[in-house]
Amino acid sequence: AALRNGLFALAGLGLVADLLGWWLARDYVAFVPVIVAAGATYALSTALSLALIFLELWLPRRR
């Protein structure tokens, strides 16, 4: 449960930081790396969440 909550929190923070970076980069070019880093964080946490969902579906249930 902690891993799942952490991944969703990381994805949410990455998305908010990405949108904030886009907004700030309109006036300040120094925020462009924030867009890259936040987008990568969001994409990686979403991909890892998807991989964990598929693993949970495919692996046999532990007893």
Backbone as XML, in Angstrom:
<?xml version="1.0"?>
<chain id="A" units="angstrom">
  <residue number="1" name="ALA">
    <atom name="N" x="0.820" y="-1.198" z="0.000"/>
    <atom name="CA" x="0.000" y="0.000" z="0.000"/>
    <atom name="C" x="0.862" y="1.259" z="0.000"/>
  </residue>
  <residue number="2" name="ALA">
    <atom name="N" x="1.980" y="1.203" z="0.727"/>
    <atom name="CA" x="2.847" y="2.379" z="0.803"/>
    <atom name="C" x="3.491" y="2.672" z="-0.550"/>
  </residue>
  <residue number="3" name="LEU">
    <atom name="N" x="3.882" y="1.612" z="-1.269"/>
    <atom name="CA" x="4.479" y="1.805" z="-2.599"/>
    <atom name="C" x="3.462" y="2.410" z="-3.554"/>
  </residue>
  <residue number="4" name="ARG">
    <atom name="N" x="2.244" y="1.897" z="-3.510"/>
    <atom name="CA" x="1.191" y="2.408" z="-4.392"/>
    <atom name="C" x="0.901" y="3.876" z="-4.092"/>
  </residue>
  <residue number="5" name="ASN">
    <atom name="N" x="0.752" y="4.206" z="-2.816"/>
    <atom name="CA" x="0.473" y="5.597" z="-2.454"/>
    <atom name="C" x="1.630" y="6.513" z="-2.823"/>
  </residue>
  <residue number="6" name="GLY">
    <atom name="N" x="2.846" y="6.030" z="-2.638"/>
    <atom name="CA" x="4.014" y="6.831" z="-2.993"/>
    <atom name="C" x="4.107" y="7.086" z="-4.484"/>
  </residue>
  <residue number="7" name="LEU">
    <atom name="N" x="3.783" y="6.059" z="-5.281"/>
    <atom name="CA" x="3.826" y="6.232" z="-6.737"/>
    <atom name="C" x="2.773" y="7.223" z="-7.212"/>
  </residue>
  <residue number="8" name="PHE">
    <atom name="N" x="1.570" y="7.132" z="-6.644"/>
    <atom name="CA" x="0.526" y="8.070" z="-7.053"/>
    <atom name="C" x="0.857" y="9.491" z="-6.604"/>
  </residue>
  <residue number="9" name="ALA">
    <atom name="N" x="1.457" y="9.628" z="-5.427"/>
    <atom name="CA" x="1.869" y="10.952" z="-4.961"/>
    <atom name="C" x="2.971" y="11.513" z="-5.853"/>
  </residue>
  <residue number="10" name="LEU">
    <atom name="N" x="3.929" y="10.664" z="-6.226"/>
    <atom name="CA" x="5.019" y="11.101" z="-7.098"/>
    <atom name="C" x="4.492" y="11.512" z="-8.469"/>
  </residue>
  <residue number="11" name="ALA">
    <atom name="N" x="3.543" y="10.749" z="-8.998"/>
    <atom name="CA" x="2.948" y="11.101" z="-10.291"/>
    <atom name="C" x="2.199" y="12.429" z="-10.193"/>
  </residue>
  <residue number="12" name="GLY">
    <atom name="N" x="1.460" y="12.618" z="-9.118"/>
    <atom name="CA" x="0.729" y="13.869" z="-8.934"/>
    <atom name="C" x="1.654" y="15.067" z="-8.806"/>
  </residue>
  <residue number="13" name="LEU">
    <atom name="N" x="2.713" y="14.909" z="-8.026"/>
    <atom name="CA" x="3.674" y="15.998" z="-7.874"/>
    <atom name="C" x="4.398" y="16.284" z="-9.187"/>
  </residue>
  <residue number="14" name="GLY">
    <atom name="N" x="4.714" y="15.225" z="-9.924"/>
    <atom name="CA" x="5.359" y="15.415" z="-11.219"/>
    <atom name="C" x="4.472" y="16.166" z="-12.191"/>
  </residue>
  <residue number="15" name="LEU">
    <atom name="N" x="3.190" y="15.836" z="-12.182"/>
    <atom name="CA" x="2.257" y="16.512" z="-13.083"/>
    <atom name="C" x="2.088" y="17.980" z="-12.712"/>
  </residue>
  <residue number="16" name="VAL">
    <atom name="N" x="1.941" y="18.254" z="-11.421"/>
    <atom name="CA" x="1.805" y="19.646" z="-10.971"/>
    <atom name="C" x="3.072" y="20.440" z="-11.294"/>
  </residue>
  <residue number="17" name="ALA">
    <atom name="N" x="4.244" y="19.842" z="-11.034"/>
    <atom name="CA" x="5.504" y="20.527" z="-11.331"/>
    <atom name="C" x="5.666" y="20.749" z="-12.831"/>
  </residue>
  <residue number="18" name="ASP">
    <atom name="N" x="5.208" y="19.796" z="-13.642"/>
    <atom name="CA" x="5.288" y="19.946" z="-15.094"/>
    <atom name="C" x="4.435" y="21.119" z="-15.563"/>
  </residue>
  <residue number="19" name="LEU">
    <atom name="N" x="3.214" y="21.181" z="-15.099"/>
    <atom name="CA" x="2.327" y="22.285" z="-15.490"/>
    <atom name="C" x="2.849" y="23.625" z="-14.981"/>
  </residue>
  <residue number="20" name="LEU">
    <atom name="N" x="3.354" y="23.637" z="-13.755"/>
    <atom name="CA" x="3.924" y="24.866" z="-13.207"/>
    <atom name="C" x="5.163" y="25.285" z="-13.999"/>
  </residue>
  <residue number="21" name="GLY">
    <atom name="N" x="5.969" y="24.315" z="-14.399"/>
    <atom name="CA" x="7.146" y="24.612" z="-15.213"/>
    <atom name="C" x="6.767" y="25.212" z="-16.556"/>
  </residue>
  <residue number="22" name="TRP">
    <atom name="N" x="5.722" y="24.685" z="-17.171"/>
    <atom name="CA" x="5.252" y="25.249" z="-18.451"/>
    <atom name="C" x="4.834" y="26.703" z="-18.260"/>
  </residue>
  <residue number="23" name="TRP">
    <atom name="N" x="4.107" y="26.934" z="-17.186"/>
    <atom name="CA" x="3.602" y="28.277" z="-16.933"/>
    <atom name="C" x="4.749" y="29.252" z="-16.678"/>
  </residue>
  <residue number="24" name="LEU">
    <atom name="N" x="5.736" y="28.824" z="-15.874"/>
    <atom name="CA" x="6.859" y="29.701" z="-15.547"/>
    <atom name="C" x="7.835" y="29.858" z="-16.711"/>
  </residue>
  <residue number="25" name="ALA">
    <atom name="N" x="7.954" y="28.842" z="-17.556"/>
    <atom name="CA" x="8.904" y="28.896" z="-18.673"/>
    <atom name="C" x="8.461" y="29.867" z="-19.764"/>
  </residue>
  <residue number="26" name="ARG">
    <atom name="N" x="7.216" y="30.292" z="-19.723"/>
    <atom name="CA" x="6.783" y="31.299" z="-20.699"/>
    <atom name="C" x="7.570" y="32.595" z="-20.540"/>
  </residue>
  <residue number="27" name="ASP">
    <atom name="N" x="7.913" y="32.928" z="-19.293"/>
    <atom name="CA" x="8.630" y="34.175" z="-19.021"/>
    <atom name="C" x="10.105" y="33.972" z="-18.684"/>
  </residue>
  <residue number="28" name="TYR">
    <atom name="N" x="10.449" y="32.808" z="-18.148"/>
    <atom name="CA" x="11.826" y="32.558" z="-17.694"/>
    <atom name="C" x="12.320" y="31.245" z="-18.284"/>
  </residue>
  <residue number="29" name="VAL">
    <atom name="N" x="13.299" y="31.336" z="-19.169"/>
    <atom name="CA" x="13.817" y="30.152" z="-19.857"/>
    <atom name="C" x="14.514" y="29.196" z="-18.882"/>
  </residue>
  <residue number="30" name="ALA">
    <atom name="N" x="14.883" y="29.677" z="-17.716"/>
    <atom name="CA" x="15.568" y="28.834" z="-16.729"/>
    <atom name="C" x="14.669" y="27.710" z="-16.210"/>
  </residue>
  <residue number="31" name="PHE">
    <atom name="N" x="13.375" y="27.793" z="-16.420"/>
    <atom name="CA" x="12.457" y="26.766" z="-15.933"/>
    <atom name="C" x="12.229" y="25.635" z="-16.934"/>
  </residue>
  <residue number="32" name="VAL">
    <atom name="N" x="12.861" y="25.697" z="-18.086"/>
    <atom name="CA" x="12.716" y="24.622" z="-19.074"/>
    <atom name="C" x="13.210" y="23.276" z="-18.530"/>
  </residue>
  <residue number="33" name="PRO">
    <atom name="N" x="14.349" y="23.224" z="-17.808"/>
    <atom name="CA" x="14.752" y="21.928" z="-17.229"/>
    <atom name="C" x="13.744" y="21.371" z="-16.221"/>
  </residue>
  <residue number="34" name="VAL">
    <atom name="N" x="12.984" y="22.246" z="-15.584"/>
    <atom name="CA" x="11.939" y="21.781" z="-14.664"/>
    <atom name="C" x="10.885" y="21.002" z="-15.442"/>
  </residue>
  <residue number="35" name="ILE">
    <atom name="N" x="10.550" y="21.466" z="-16.629"/>
    <atom name="CA" x="9.578" y="20.767" z="-17.469"/>
    <atom name="C" x="10.089" y="19.376" z="-17.810"/>
  </residue>
  <residue number="36" name="VAL">
    <atom name="N" x="11.355" y="19.285" z="-18.177"/>
    <atom name="CA" x="11.944" y="17.998" z="-18.554"/>
    <atom name="C" x="11.966" y="17.045" z="-17.363"/>
  </residue>
  <residue number="37" name="ALA">
    <atom name="N" x="12.456" y="17.522" z="-16.224"/>
    <atom name="CA" x="12.568" y="16.663" z="-15.043"/>
    <atom name="C" x="11.198" y="16.244" z="-14.516"/>
  </residue>
  <residue number="38" name="ALA">
    <atom name="N" x="10.267" y="17.178" z="-14.464"/>
    <atom name="CA" x="8.937" y="16.857" z="-13.953"/>
    <atom name="C" x="8.192" y="15.930" z="-14.909"/>
  </residue>
  <residue number="39" name="GLY">
    <atom name="N" x="8.342" y="16.145" z="-16.195"/>
    <atom name="CA" x="7.710" y="15.255" z="-17.169"/>
    <atom name="C" x="8.272" y="13.854" z="-17.095"/>
  </residue>
  <residue number="40" name="ALA">
    <atom name="N" x="9.581" y="13.751" z="-16.911"/>
    <atom name="CA" x="10.205" y="12.434" z="-16.768"/>
    <atom name="C" x="9.743" y="11.746" z="-15.490"/>
  </residue>
  <residue number="41" name="THR">
    <atom name="N" x="9.629" y="12.505" z="-14.414"/>
    <atom name="CA" x="9.143" y="11.944" z="-13.148"/>
    <atom name="C" x="7.726" y="11.419" z="-13.304"/>
  </residue>
  <residue number="42" name="TYR">
    <atom name="N" x="6.871" y="12.201" z="-13.932"/>
    <atom name="CA" x="5.489" y="11.774" z="-14.144"/>
    <atom name="C" x="5.427" y="10.533" z="-15.031"/>
  </residue>
  <residue number="43" name="ALA">
    <atom name="N" x="6.175" y="10.545" z="-16.117"/>
    <atom name="CA" x="6.144" y="9.417" z="-17.050"/>
    <atom name="C" x="6.678" y="8.140" z="-16.408"/>
  </residue>
  <residue number="44" name="LEU">
    <atom name="N" x="7.780" y="8.240" z="-15.682"/>
    <atom name="CA" x="8.356" y="7.048" z="-15.050"/>
    <atom name="C" x="7.461" y="6.492" z="-13.950"/>
  </residue>
  <residue number="45" name="SER">
    <atom name="N" x="6.874" y="7.361" z="-13.144"/>
    <atom name="CA" x="6.000" y="6.864" z="-12.085"/>
    <atom name="C" x="4.721" y="6.262" z="-12.661"/>
  </residue>
  <residue number="46" name="THR">
    <atom name="N" x="4.218" y="6.823" z="-13.740"/>
    <atom name="CA" x="3.042" y="6.251" z="-14.392"/>
    <atom name="C" x="3.372" y="4.904" z="-15.028"/>
  </residue>
  <residue number="47" name="ALA">
    <atom name="N" x="4.529" y="4.804" z="-15.681"/>
    <atom name="CA" x="4.940" y="3.535" z="-16.295"/>
    <atom name="C" x="5.167" y="2.463" z="-15.236"/>
  </residue>
  <residue number="48" name="LEU">
    <atom name="N" x="5.784" y="2.828" z="-14.123"/>
    <atom name="CA" x="6.002" y="1.859" z="-13.051"/>
    <atom name="C" x="4.679" y="1.418" z="-12.437"/>
  </residue>
  <residue number="49" name="SER">
    <atom name="N" x="3.745" y="2.342" z="-12.277"/>
    <atom name="CA" x="2.417" y="1.980" z="-11.768"/>
    <atom name="C" x="1.725" y="1.002" z="-12.704"/>
  </residue>
  <residue number="50" name="LEU">
    <atom name="N" x="1.811" y="1.258" z="-14.000"/>
    <atom name="CA" x="1.200" y="0.366" z="-14.982"/>
    <atom name="C" x="1.851" y="-1.011" z="-14.950"/>
  </residue>
  <residue number="51" name="ALA">
    <atom name="N" x="3.178" y="-1.050" z="-14.837"/>
    <atom name="CA" x="3.884" y="-2.332" z="-14.761"/>
    <atom name="C" x="3.473" y="-3.106" z="-13.514"/>
  </residue>
  <residue number="52" name="LEU">
    <atom name="N" x="3.325" y="-2.423" z="-12.398"/>
    <atom name="CA" x="2.910" y="-3.102" z="-11.167"/>
    <atom name="C" x="1.474" y="-3.610" z="-11.264"/>
  </residue>
  <residue number="53" name="ILE">
    <atom name="N" x="0.625" y="-2.873" z="-11.948"/>
    <atom name="CA" x="-0.757" y="-3.329" z="-12.149"/>
    <atom name="C" x="-0.773" y="-4.611" z="-12.969"/>
  </residue>
  <residue number="54" name="PHE">
    <atom name="N" x="0.006" y="-4.646" z="-14.064"/>
    <atom name="CA" x="0.057" y="-5.858" z="-14.884"/>
    <atom name="C" x="0.661" y="-7.026" z="-14.126"/>
  </residue>
  <residue number="55" name="LEU">
    <atom name="N" x="1.690" y="-6.773" z="-13.328"/>
    <atom name="CA" x="2.268" y="-7.851" z="-12.523"/>
    <atom name="C" x="1.251" y="-8.412" z="-11.543"/>
  </residue>
  <residue number="56" name="GLU">
    <atom name="N" x="0.469" y="-7.535" z="-10.940"/>
    <atom name="CA" x="-0.552" y="-7.994" z="-9.998"/>
    <atom name="C" x="-1.622" y="-8.826" z="-10.712"/>
  </residue>
  <residue number="57" name="LEU">
    <atom name="N" x="-1.920" y="-8.476" z="-11.956"/>
    <atom name="CA" x="-2.912" y="-9.239" z="-12.712"/>
    <atom name="C" x="-2.379" y="-10.595" z="-13.155"/>
  </residue>
  <residue number="58" name="TRP">
    <atom name="N" x="-1.112" y="-10.655" z="-13.545"/>
    <atom name="CA" x="-0.570" y="-11.869" z="-14.150"/>
    <atom name="C" x="0.013" y="-12.854" z="-13.149"/>
  </residue>
  <residue number="59" name="LEU">
    <atom name="N" x="0.576" y="-12.363" z="-12.059"/>
    <atom name="CA" x="1.197" y="-13.270" z="-11.097"/>
    <atom name="C" x="0.126" y="-13.952" z="-10.253"/>
  </residue>
  <residue number="60" name="PRO">
    <atom name="N" x="0.380" y="-15.203" z="-9.860"/>
    <atom name="CA" x="-0.609" y="-15.886" z="-9.018"/>
    <atom name="C" x="-0.724" y="-15.199" z="-7.658"/>
  </residue>
  <residue number="61" name="ARG">
    <atom name="N" x="-1.906" y="-15.318" z="-7.089"/>
    <atom name="CA" x="-2.182" y="-14.701" z="-5.798"/>
    <atom name="C" x="-1.416" y="-15.428" z="-4.701"/>
  </residue>
  <residue number="62" name="ARG">
    <atom name="N" x="-0.806" y="-14.661" z="-3.802"/>
    <atom name="CA" x="-0.090" y="-15.266" z="-2.674"/>
    <atom name="C" x="-1.076" y="-15.708" z="-1.614"/>
  </residue>
  <residue number="63" name="ARG">
    <atom name="N" x="-0.799" y="-16.863" z="-1.007"/>
    <atom name="CA" x="-1.707" y="-17.363" z="0.038"/>
    <atom name="C" x="-1.037" y="-17.386" z="1.365"/>
  </residue>
</chain>
